[in-house]
Amino acid sequence: MLALNSRHVDLAVDDLRTGIGSWRLCNFLAWQDIKQRYRRSTLGPLWMTLTFGIQIFTMGFLSAFLFGAELSKALPYVCSGMIVWSLITQSINDGATLFVTSSRFLTQVKCPLTVFLLQMLWRNLIIAAHNATVYIIVAAIFVVIPGSSILLWPFGLFLVVACLAWIALVAAIVSARYRDVPVLINSIFMILFWLTPLIYFPEQLGRKRFIADYNPLTHMIALVRDPLLGTTPTLNDWLVVLAIAAIGWIATFLFFARFRARVVYWL
């Protein structure tokens, strides 16, 4: 077991500082990933938005039909929630394979590991912003007007991304050592989809509402979704996500400092 000492901490701090300082490189690499993905495609990213839009309209109508909700409320609710859900799941799933897929660079060039982490997060934020055009259309159709709580939206998104950053970093390190982790994470998300209020409202669970209330993803999604729908996230939502971000990053930094040097050898 690699013992944690001051040198490991200093190197971890330097990795994080250098990675954040290389934000221009992260931005360039993220855009290159997106361009490479849709190279030689006639419609390019529009395919992704069309697919997402079809999925949203299908789930919205299904939610209204199965749970008896008004379509004017169900569709914006499902759409805004699924945008955040896609950001969360894609970021963590990509994080689980982050260092493995970047092994050809990590084993040949000495660079901060956090550069790849920030590149992945920024790429998924760009994709989420592109998918948000679907919500803009839905909000325009059903006249969903955000209130003053929209001013809280950037702070909620920042906290959610902060949580995703440490979860993805831990998943990336563990997956470099144990290659079965990405499959496990994907299976967990398949279960969490039904335990998270995405196509139903928490109130519709009745006495079983604790299923949603004790799900951390419920609070993370609420911080971004509620301001878009004109409602304000509860104080409990803010406290839960803030605690997840703070405690998670403290534990992740210690974990990162201890095993950062081992990642290249595991690849």
The 8 nearest C-alpha neighbors of each residue, nearest first, counted from 0:
[[1, 2, 257, 258, 3, 261, 254, 260],
 [0, 2, 257, 3, 258, 261, 4, 260],
 [3, 1, 0, 4, 257, 7, 258, 256],
 [2, 4, 257, 7, 1, 5, 256, 8],
 [3, 5, 7, 6, 2, 8, 257, 256],
 [4, 6, 8, 7, 9, 3, 10, 256],
 [7, 5, 9, 8, 4, 10, 3, 11],
 [8, 6, 10, 256, 5, 4, 9, 11],
 [7, 9, 5, 11, 256, 6, 10, 12],
 [10, 8, 6, 12, 11, 7, 13, 5],
 [11, 9, 13, 7, 12, 8, 14, 6],
 [10, 12, 256, 14, 8, 13, 9, 7],
 [13, 11, 9, 15, 14, 10, 16, 8],
 [12, 14, 10, 16, 11, 15, 17, 9],
 [15, 13, 11, 111, 17, 12, 16, 18],
 [14, 16, 18, 12, 13, 17, 113, 19],
 [17, 15, 13, 19, 18, 14, 12, 20],
 [18, 16, 20, 14, 19, 15, 13, 21],
 [17, 19, 114, 113, 15, 21, 20, 16],
 [20, 18, 16, 21, 17, 22, 15, 114],
 [19, 21, 17, 18, 22, 16, 23, 15],
 [20, 22, 18, 19, 24, 23, 17, 25],
 [23, 21, 25, 24, 20, 19, 26, 18],
 [24, 22, 26, 25, 21, 27, 20, 28],
 [23, 25, 27, 21, 22, 26, 28, 114],
 [26, 24, 118, 22, 28, 23, 27, 29],
 [25, 27, 23, 29, 24, 28, 22, 30],
 [28, 26, 24, 30, 25, 29, 31, 23],
 [27, 29, 31, 25, 30, 26, 24, 32],
 [30, 28, 122, 32, 26, 118, 31, 27],
 [31, 29, 33, 32, 27, 28, 34, 26],
 [30, 32, 28, 34, 29, 33, 35, 27],
 [33, 31, 35, 29, 30, 34, 36, 28],
 [32, 34, 36, 30, 31, 35, 37, 29],
 [35, 33, 31, 37, 36, 32, 38, 30],
 [36, 34, 38, 32, 33, 37, 31, 30],
 [35, 37, 33, 34, 38, 32, 31, 43],
 [38, 36, 43, 40, 34, 35, 39, 33],
 [37, 39, 35, 40, 36, 34, 43, 41],
 [40, 38, 37, 41, 43, 35, 36, 42],
 [41, 39, 43, 37, 38, 42, 44, 36],
 [42, 40, 43, 39, 37, 38, 45, 46],
 [43, 41, 45, 40, 46, 44, 37, 39],
 [42, 44, 40, 37, 45, 41, 46, 38],
 [45, 43, 47, 46, 42, 37, 48, 129],
 [44, 46, 48, 47, 43, 42, 49, 50],
 [47, 45, 49, 44, 48, 50, 43, 42],
 [46, 48, 50, 44, 45, 49, 51, 130],
 [47, 49, 51, 45, 130, 50, 46, 52],
 [50, 48, 52, 46, 51, 47, 45, 53],
 [49, 51, 47, 53, 52, 48, 46, 54],
 [52, 50, 48, 54, 49, 53, 55, 47],
 [51, 53, 49, 55, 54, 50, 133, 48],
 [54, 52, 50, 56, 55, 51, 57, 49],
 [53, 55, 51, 57, 52, 56, 58, 50],
 [56, 54, 52, 58, 57, 53, 78, 59],
 [57, 55, 59, 53, 58, 54, 60, 52],
 [56, 58, 54, 55, 60, 59, 61, 53],
 [59, 57, 61, 55, 56, 60, 62, 54],
 [60, 58, 74, 56, 62, 61, 57, 73],
 [59, 61, 63, 62, 57, 58, 64, 56],
 [60, 62, 58, 64, 59, 63, 65, 57],
 [63, 61, 59, 65, 60, 64, 198, 66],
 [62, 64, 68, 60, 67, 70, 61, 66],
 [63, 65, 61, 62, 67, 66, 60, 68],
 [66, 64, 62, 67, 63, 61, 68, 60],
 [67, 65, 68, 63, 62, 64, 199, 203],
 [66, 68, 63, 64, 65, 69, 62, 70],
 [69, 67, 63, 66, 73, 70, 62, 72],
 [68, 70, 72, 71, 63, 73, 67, 74],
 [69, 71, 73, 72, 63, 74, 68, 60],
 [72, 70, 69, 141, 73, 74, 75, 68],
 [73, 71, 70, 69, 74, 75, 76, 68],
 [72, 74, 70, 76, 75, 59, 71, 63],
 [73, 75, 59, 77, 76, 70, 72, 78],
 [76, 74, 78, 77, 73, 72, 79, 137],
 [77, 75, 73, 74, 78, 79, 80, 72],
 [78, 76, 80, 74, 198, 75, 79, 197],
 [77, 79, 75, 81, 80, 76, 55, 74],
 [80, 78, 82, 76, 81, 224, 77, 75],
 [81, 79, 77, 83, 82, 78, 197, 224],
 [80, 82, 84, 78, 83, 79, 85, 77],
 [81, 83, 85, 79, 80, 84, 127, 86],
 [84, 82, 86, 81, 80, 85, 220, 87],
 [83, 85, 81, 87, 86, 82, 88, 80],
 [86, 84, 82, 88, 83, 87, 89, 81],
 [85, 87, 83, 84, 89, 88, 90, 127],
 [88, 86, 84, 90, 85, 89, 83, 91],
 [87, 89, 85, 91, 90, 86, 92, 84],
 [88, 90, 92, 86, 91, 87, 85, 93],
 [91, 89, 93, 87, 88, 92, 94, 86],
 [90, 92, 94, 167, 88, 93, 89, 95],
 [93, 91, 89, 95, 94, 90, 88, 181],
 [94, 92, 90, 95, 91, 96, 97, 89],
 [95, 93, 167, 97, 91, 171, 92, 96],
 [94, 96, 171, 170, 92, 181, 93, 97],
 [97, 95, 99, 94, 93, 98, 100, 171],
 [98, 96, 94, 171, 99, 100, 95, 93],
 [99, 97, 101, 100, 102, 96, 171, 175],
 [98, 100, 102, 96, 101, 97, 175, 266],
 [99, 101, 98, 102, 97, 96, 103, 104],
 [102, 100, 98, 99, 103, 104, 97, 105],
 [101, 103, 105, 99, 104, 100, 98, 106],
 [104, 102, 101, 106, 105, 107, 100, 99],
 [105, 103, 107, 102, 106, 101, 108, 109],
 [106, 104, 102, 107, 108, 103, 101, 263],
 [105, 107, 104, 103, 102, 263, 108, 109],
 [108, 106, 104, 105, 103, 109, 102, 110],
 [109, 107, 105, 104, 110, 106, 103, 111],
 [108, 110, 105, 107, 111, 106, 104, 112],
 [109, 111, 108, 112, 105, 114, 14, 18],
 [112, 110, 14, 113, 114, 18, 17, 109],
 [111, 113, 114, 115, 110, 14, 116, 18],
 [112, 114, 116, 18, 115, 111, 15, 117],
 [115, 113, 18, 117, 112, 116, 111, 118],
 [116, 114, 118, 113, 117, 112, 119, 97],
 [115, 117, 113, 119, 114, 118, 120, 112],
 [118, 116, 120, 114, 119, 115, 121, 113],
 [119, 117, 25, 115, 29, 121, 116, 120],
 [118, 120, 122, 116, 117, 121, 115, 123],
 [121, 119, 117, 123, 122, 118, 124, 90],
 [120, 122, 124, 118, 123, 119, 117, 125],
 [123, 121, 29, 119, 125, 120, 124, 118],
 [122, 124, 126, 120, 125, 121, 127, 86],
 [123, 125, 127, 121, 126, 122, 128, 120],
 [126, 124, 128, 122, 123, 127, 121, 129],
 [125, 127, 123, 129, 124, 128, 130, 122],
 [128, 126, 124, 130, 129, 125, 123, 131],
 [127, 129, 131, 125, 126, 130, 124, 132],
 [128, 130, 126, 127, 131, 132, 125, 48],
 [131, 129, 127, 132, 48, 128, 133, 126],
 [130, 132, 128, 134, 133, 129, 127, 135],
 [133, 131, 135, 130, 134, 129, 136, 128],
 [132, 134, 131, 136, 135, 130, 52, 137],
 [135, 133, 137, 131, 136, 132, 138, 78],
 [134, 136, 132, 138, 133, 137, 139, 131],
 [135, 137, 139, 133, 134, 138, 140, 132],
 [138, 136, 134, 140, 139, 135, 75, 141],
 [139, 137, 143, 135, 141, 142, 136, 140],
 [140, 138, 142, 136, 137, 141, 135, 143],
 [141, 139, 137, 138, 142, 136, 143, 135],
 [140, 142, 138, 139, 143, 71, 137, 75],
 [143, 141, 139, 138, 140, 144, 137, 71],
 [144, 142, 138, 141, 228, 145, 139, 229],
 [143, 145, 142, 229, 146, 228, 138, 227],
 [146, 144, 229, 227, 228, 149, 226, 143],
 [147, 145, 229, 148, 149, 144, 230, 226],
 [146, 148, 149, 150, 145, 229, 226, 151],
 [147, 149, 150, 226, 146, 151, 231, 230],
 [150, 148, 226, 152, 151, 147, 146, 145],
 [149, 151, 148, 152, 147, 153, 226, 154],
 [152, 150, 149, 148, 154, 153, 155, 226],
 [151, 153, 155, 149, 154, 150, 223, 226],
 [154, 152, 156, 155, 151, 157, 150, 149],
 [155, 153, 157, 156, 152, 151, 158, 150],
 [154, 156, 222, 152, 158, 157, 153, 223],
 [155, 157, 159, 153, 154, 158, 223, 152],
 [158, 156, 154, 160, 155, 159, 153, 161],
 [159, 157, 161, 155, 160, 156, 154, 162],
 [158, 160, 156, 162, 161, 157, 219, 163],
 [161, 159, 163, 157, 162, 158, 164, 156],
 [162, 160, 158, 164, 159, 163, 244, 157],
 [163, 161, 244, 159, 160, 164, 165, 158],
 [162, 164, 160, 166, 161, 165, 167, 159],
 [165, 163, 161, 167, 162, 166, 160, 168],
 [164, 166, 168, 167, 163, 162, 248, 251],
 [165, 167, 163, 169, 168, 164, 170, 162],
 [168, 166, 94, 91, 170, 164, 165, 169],
 [169, 167, 165, 171, 170, 166, 164, 172],
 [168, 170, 172, 166, 171, 167, 173, 165],
 [171, 169, 95, 167, 173, 168, 172, 174],
 [172, 170, 95, 168, 174, 94, 169, 97],
 [171, 173, 175, 169, 174, 170, 168, 262],
 [172, 174, 170, 176, 175, 171, 177, 169],
 [175, 173, 177, 178, 171, 176, 180, 172],
 [174, 176, 172, 173, 177, 265, 99, 266],
 [177, 175, 174, 173, 265, 178, 172, 262],
 [176, 178, 174, 179, 175, 173, 180, 172],
 [179, 177, 174, 180, 175, 176, 181, 173],
 [180, 178, 177, 182, 181, 183, 174, 184],
 [179, 181, 183, 174, 182, 178, 177, 184],
 [182, 180, 184, 95, 183, 179, 185, 92],
 [183, 181, 185, 180, 184, 179, 186, 178],
 [184, 182, 180, 186, 181, 185, 187, 179],
 [185, 183, 187, 181, 186, 182, 180, 188],
 [184, 186, 182, 188, 183, 187, 181, 189],
 [187, 185, 183, 189, 184, 188, 182, 190],
 [188, 186, 184, 190, 189, 185, 191, 183],
 [189, 187, 191, 185, 190, 186, 192, 184],
 [188, 190, 186, 187, 192, 191, 185, 193],
 [191, 189, 188, 187, 192, 193, 186, 194],
 [192, 190, 188, 194, 193, 189, 195, 187],
 [191, 193, 195, 190, 189, 194, 188, 197],
 [192, 194, 191, 195, 190, 196, 189, 197],
 [195, 193, 191, 192, 211, 210, 196, 190],
 [194, 196, 192, 193, 197, 211, 217, 191],
 [197, 195, 199, 200, 201, 198, 211, 217],
 [196, 198, 199, 80, 77, 195, 81, 200],
 [199, 197, 77, 62, 196, 58, 200, 59],
 [200, 198, 196, 197, 62, 201, 203, 66],
 [199, 201, 202, 203, 196, 198, 197, 204],
 [202, 200, 203, 204, 196, 208, 211, 199],
 [203, 201, 204, 200, 205, 208, 199, 206],
 [202, 204, 201, 205, 200, 199, 208, 66],
 [203, 205, 208, 207, 202, 201, 206, 200],
 [206, 204, 207, 203, 208, 202, 201, 209],
 [205, 207, 208, 204, 209, 202, 203, 210],
 [206, 208, 204, 205, 209, 210, 211, 203],
 [207, 209, 204, 210, 206, 211, 205, 201],
 [208, 210, 212, 211, 207, 213, 206, 214],
 [211, 209, 208, 212, 213, 207, 214, 194],
 [210, 212, 214, 209, 213, 208, 195, 217],
 [211, 213, 209, 214, 210, 208, 217, 215],
 [214, 212, 211, 209, 210, 215, 217, 208],
 [213, 215, 211, 216, 212, 217, 210, 195],
 [216, 214, 217, 218, 213, 219, 239, 240],
 [215, 217, 219, 218, 214, 220, 195, 221],
 [218, 216, 215, 220, 214, 219, 195, 211],
 [217, 219, 236, 221, 216, 220, 215, 222],
 [220, 218, 216, 221, 222, 217, 159, 240],
 [219, 221, 217, 218, 222, 223, 224, 216],
 [220, 222, 218, 224, 225, 223, 219, 232],
 [223, 221, 155, 220, 219, 232, 224, 225],
 [224, 222, 221, 220, 155, 156, 152, 225],
 [223, 225, 221, 227, 79, 226, 220, 80],
 [224, 226, 230, 228, 221, 227, 231, 232],
 [227, 225, 149, 229, 148, 230, 228, 231],
 [226, 228, 224, 225, 145, 229, 149, 223],
 [229, 227, 225, 226, 230, 145, 143, 224],
 [228, 230, 145, 146, 226, 227, 144, 225],
 [231, 229, 225, 226, 228, 148, 232, 146],
 [230, 232, 148, 226, 225, 233, 229, 222],
 [233, 231, 222, 225, 221, 236, 234, 230],
 [232, 234, 236, 235, 231, 237, 222, 221],
 [233, 235, 237, 236, 238, 232, 239, 231],
 [234, 236, 238, 233, 237, 239, 218, 232],
 [237, 235, 218, 233, 239, 234, 238, 232],
 [236, 238, 234, 240, 235, 239, 241, 233],
 [237, 239, 241, 235, 236, 240, 242, 234],
 [240, 238, 242, 236, 241, 237, 235, 243],
 [241, 239, 243, 242, 237, 238, 219, 244],
 [242, 240, 238, 244, 243, 239, 237, 245],
 [241, 243, 245, 239, 240, 244, 246, 238],
 [244, 242, 240, 241, 247, 246, 245, 239],
 [243, 245, 162, 241, 247, 242, 246, 248],
 [246, 244, 242, 248, 247, 243, 241, 249],
 [247, 245, 249, 248, 243, 242, 244, 250],
 [246, 248, 244, 250, 245, 243, 249, 251],
 [247, 249, 251, 245, 250, 246, 252, 165],
 [250, 248, 246, 252, 251, 247, 245, 253],
 [249, 251, 247, 253, 248, 252, 254, 246],
 [252, 250, 248, 254, 253, 249, 255, 247],
 [251, 253, 255, 249, 254, 250, 248, 256],
 [252, 254, 256, 250, 251, 255, 257, 249],
 [255, 253, 251, 257, 252, 256, 250, 258],
 [256, 254, 252, 259, 258, 257, 253, 251],
 [255, 257, 11, 253, 7, 8, 254, 259],
 [258, 256, 254, 3, 255, 259, 253, 7],
 [257, 259, 261, 255, 260, 256, 254, 262],
 [260, 258, 255, 261, 256, 262, 257, 11],
 [259, 261, 258, 262, 263, 257, 264, 256],
 [262, 260, 258, 264, 259, 263, 265, 257],
 [263, 261, 265, 264, 260, 259, 175, 266],
 [262, 264, 266, 265, 261, 106, 105, 260],
 [265, 263, 261, 266, 262, 260, 106, 175],
 [266, 264, 262, 263, 176, 175, 261, 177],
 [265, 263, 264, 175, 102, 262, 99, 176]]
